[in-house]
Amino acid sequence: MIIKDIELKHFRNYDHQELVFDPLINIFVGDNAQGKTNALEAIYLLSSSRSFKTHIIEDMIQFNEQSAVVSGHVISNNRPITMKIALTKKGKKAFINMNEIARTSDYIGYFNAILFLPEDLQLIQGSPRLRRRLLDQEIAKISPIYAYNLAKYQSLLKERNAYLKQLSEQHKQADTYLDVLSEQLASLQVDLINRRQAFVSLLNEFSQSLYQYIAEDEALQITYHCQYKEISEQAILAKYQDNYSRDIMYRTTVDGIHKDDLHITLNQHNATLYASQGQQRSIVLAMKIALLEIVRKEVGEYPILLLDDVLSELDDTRKEKLLNLISNKIQTFMTTTSLDGIDHEVVKKAKKLVISSGHLEGTY
């Protein structure tokens, strides 16, 4: 899949700008704070209906404006599709071929993008929440059912936690309503866990071979760590029921997939504790490229790849390996302040878009 062009109206520091892209490599070049990452954010927003920079919609609307629009033409499964996200201070609306899409789960998946940010290099050292977010975002892109069930789970979890707080404040015990909420959570988690396990199995398979290419003689292993020993609705519900008093005391749902994690080992040692910084960067790089391969396997074509100033964070060897892996098969968008010292055919053939103060100054 590719994106042919994008139009920005009052988005971030862009007043009105149209950008036309190369089907392979595109590089946004410019000084800091000129709008390079904003352009990348707009592409990601068009793909997922969400920003990777903020949860506050108003932050994406140009100062002194009431609304913003991001629209573009993509090719997915050999079909032309027009996509649009309209932002106002009251919320956002998503459109496919001029038809409004009511649910986010019905919007994502038309146009997939894999995002690689400098902070992703902290995935190994970071909290489990970062790794869960990676799982949830990437599975949702290829499984609308997962996206829908995950949203239901998160809504029920919020409702159950609020009710636990109410029971605690009133010094009450578990009741029928808590049973109902627990049953619904247990039912949803079976499917969500199964989909996570299947996804992580693919992630491990592709990441292992890619890591071998990037770092050679080291064995990478990625597994899904679930706190439930038995994955069934009955077993999960029983665990909730056994711990009602604890959940009421702590005013929160202690058990659930919102506590699960990815376990990453290198040569059978915990990568968080024993992998060097260079090894950790190789692991994350392998995982990100593996996500491209998973999408291709599941939907039949590669997603696009968004690299926000990542090349400056990689040494020459990893930079070379990354560019070799994406060469001639994946539409890629990069941001950089300078191309000095990057002597690779992929970069030489790329379309360079020079960005300055929210405007396209030129291309070369």
Residue pairs with C-beta under 8 A, 6 or more apart in sequence:
1 74
1 75
1 76
1 77
1 111
1 112
1 301
1 302
1 303
1 304
1 331
2 21
2 23
2 74
2 75
2 304
2 331
3 21
3 43
3 46
3 72
3 73
3 74
3 75
3 111
3 304
3 331
4 20
4 21
4 23
4 72
4 73
4 74
4 75
5 18
5 19
5 20
5 21
5 72
5 73
6 18
6 19
6 21
6 39
6 42
6 43
6 46
6 70
6 71
6 72
7 16
7 17
7 18
7 19
7 69
7 70
7 71
7 72
8 14
8 16
8 17
8 18
8 19
8 39
8 42
8 68
8 69
8 70
9 15
9 16
9 68
9 69
9 70
10 16
10 61
10 62
10 65
10 67
10 68
10 69
11 38
11 42
11 60
11 61
11 62
11 68
11 69
11 70
11 87
12 35
12 38
12 41
12 42
12 60
12 62
12 68
12 358
13 34
13 35
13 38
13 62
13 357
13 358
14 35
14 38
14 39
14 42
14 62
14 358
14 359
15 62
15 358
17 358
17 359
17 360
19 39
19 353
19 360
21 331
21 333
21 351
22 331
22 350
22 351
23 331
24 328
24 330
24 331
24 332
24 349
24 350
25 326
25 331
25 332
25 334
25 346
25 347
25 349
25 350
25 351
26 331
26 332
26 333
26 334
26 350
26 351
26 353
27 333
27 334
27 335
27 336
27 339
27 347
27 350
27 351
27 352
27 353
28 36
28 39
28 40
28 333
28 334
28 335
28 336
28 353
28 355
29 36
29 336
29 337
29 338
29 339
29 352
29 353
29 354
29 355
30 36
30 337
30 354
30 355
30 356
30 361
31 337
31 356
32 337
34 355
34 356
34 357
34 358
35 355
35 356
35 357
35 358
35 359
36 335
36 336
36 355
37 53
37 308
37 309
37 335
38 358
39 333
39 335
39 353
39 355
40 306
40 308
40 333
40 335
41 51
41 52
41 53
41 60
42 70
43 72
43 113
43 304
43 306
43 333
44 50
44 51
44 52
44 113
44 115
44 306
45 51
45 60
45 70
45 85
46 70
46 71
46 72
46 74
46 83
46 84
46 85
46 111
47 108
47 111
47 112
47 113
47 304
48 108
48 113
48 137
48 141
49 85
49 92
49 94
49 104
49 107
49 108
50 104
51 59
51 60
52 115
52 117
53 59
54 60
57 87
57 88
57 89
57 91
57 92
58 89
60 68
60 87
61 67
61 68
61 87
61 88
61 89
62 68
66 88
66 89
67 86
67 87
67 88
67 89
68 86
68 87
69 84
69 85
69 86
69 87
70 84
70 85
70 87
71 82
71 83
71 84
71 85
72 82
72 83
72 84
73 80
73 81
73 82
73 83
74 80
74 81
74 83
74 110
74 111
75 81
76 110
76 111
76 301
77 299
77 300
77 301
81 96
81 97
81 110
81 111
82 95
82 96
82 97
82 98
83 94
83 95
83 96
83 110
83 111
84 94
84 95
84 98
85 92
85 93
85 94
85 95
86 92
86 93
86 94
86 95
93 100
94 100
94 101
94 104
94 107
95 101
96 107
96 110
101 107
103 148
104 147
104 151
105 140
105 144
105 145
105 147
105 148
105 151
106 144
108 140
108 141
108 144
108 147
109 141
109 142
109 144
109 299
111 304
112 141
112 142
112 295
112 299
112 303
112 304
113 303
113 304
113 305
113 306
114 138
114 288
114 291
114 292
114 295
114 303
114 304
114 305
114 306
115 306
115 308
116 288
116 305
116 306
116 307
116 308
116 310
117 308
117 310
118 308
118 309
118 310
118 312
118 313
120 284
120 288
121 280
121 281
121 284
121 313
122 130
123 130
123 131
123 134
123 284
123 287
124 264
124 271
124 272
124 275
124 280
124 283
124 284
125 272
125 280
128 259
128 260
128 261
128 262
131 261
131 262
132 258
132 260
132 261
132 262
134 262
135 196
135 199
135 200
135 262
136 150
138 199
138 291
138 294
139 146
139 147
139 195
139 196
139 199
140 146
140 147
140 150
141 295
141 303
142 294
142 295
142 298
142 299
143 195
145 191
145 195
146 191
146 192
146 195
149 188
149 191
149 192
150 192
152 188
153 185
153 188
153 189
153 192
153 256
153 257
154 258
156 181
156 184
156 185
156 188
157 185
157 253
157 256
157 258
159 181
160 178
160 181
160 182
160 185
160 253
161 251
161 252
161 253
163 177
163 178
163 181
164 178
164 247
164 248
164 250
164 251
164 252
164 253
165 251
165 252
167 173
167 174
167 175
167 178
167 248
168 248
168 249
168 251
172 248
173 244
173 245
173 248
174 241
174 244
174 245
174 248
178 244
179 241
182 237
182 240
182 241
183 233
183 237
185 236
185 240
185 253
185 256
186 233
186 234
186 236
186 237
186 240
187 233
189 228
189 236
189 256
189 257
190 231
190 232
190 233
190 236
192 257
193 226
193 228
193 231
193 257
193 260
194 231
196 224
196 226
196 257
196 260
197 224
197 226
199 294
200 222
200 223
200 224
200 262
202 290
202 294
202 297
203 222
203 287
203 290
203 291
203 294
204 220
204 221
204 222
204 223
206 289
206 290
206 293
206 294
207 220
207 222
207 283
207 286
207 287
207 290
208 219
208 220
208 221
208 286
210 285
210 286
210 289
210 290
210 293
210 325
211 218
211 220
211 282
211 283
211 286
212 218
212 220
213 321
213 325
214 282
214 285
214 286
214 318
214 321
215 279
215 282
215 286
218 266
218 267
218 279
219 266
219 267
219 268
220 264
220 265
220 266
220 283
220 286
221 264
221 265
221 266
221 268
222 262
222 263
222 264
222 287
223 262
223 263
224 260
224 262
224 263
225 260
225 261
225 262
225 263
226 257
226 260
227 255
227 259
227 260
228 235
228 236
228 239
228 255
229 235
236 255
239 255
240 247
240 253
240 255
243 254
243 255
246 254
247 253
247 254
263 270
264 270
264 271
264 272
264 283
265 271
266 274
266 275
266 279
266 283
269 275
271 279
271 280
271 283
275 283
278 315
281 313
281 314
281 318
282 318
285 314
285 318
285 321
285 322
289 322
289 325
289 326
292 302
292 303
292 305
292 326
292 330
295 301
295 302
295 303
296 302
296 303
302 329
302 330
302 331
303 330
304 330
304 331
304 332
304 333
305 326
305 330
305 331
305 332
305 333
306 332
306 333
307 332
307 333
307 334
307 335
308 334
308 335
309 335
309 336
309 337
310 322
310 334
311 319
311 322
311 334
311 336
311 342
312 336
312 337
314 322
319 342
319 344
320 344
323 344
323 346
323 347
326 332
326 346
327 345
327 346
334 350
339 347
339 352
351 363
352 363
352 364
353 360
353 363
354 360
354 361
354 362
354 363
354 364
355 361
